Amino acid sequence: MTFPSLPRTPFELVVFDCDGVLVDSEVIAVKIDQRVAGRSRLGAAAGGDRGALRGQVRGLLHRFEGRIFSATEVAQGKPAPDLFLYAAGRLGTRPERCAVEDSAYGVQAARAAGIQVFAYAGG
């Protein structure tokens, strides 16, 4: 598996989609985590409610605590950019300083928000 080169300046925030692709995208998450570890905060943003999201990241909750965002918190969910813009804003990060791991609708949303995307292309 190949991964795109990352910019010289590290991301301030990496947002993971955790509503169904977390296990399948673990390879991506680990590679991103290894390449930006210690330099970026991690967050989760997905279409499910916050309680369900907490369950999805239960083994990694310490990495996401206080940085889990749900589409129920914004006017429009994915593919609109609202959720990612909301997460970035709540965490005090400009969209261009973020990266998102997600599938098709999340890719559309991230691009609309001006955020770099690490797309999940699996099953």
ABEGO torsion letter per residue (X at the ends): XBBBBBBABBBABBBBBABGAAAAAAAAAAAAAAAABGABBBBBBBABBAAAAAAAAAAAAAAABGABBBAAABABBOABAAAAAAAAAAAGBBAAABBBBBBAAAAAAAAAAGBBBBBBABX
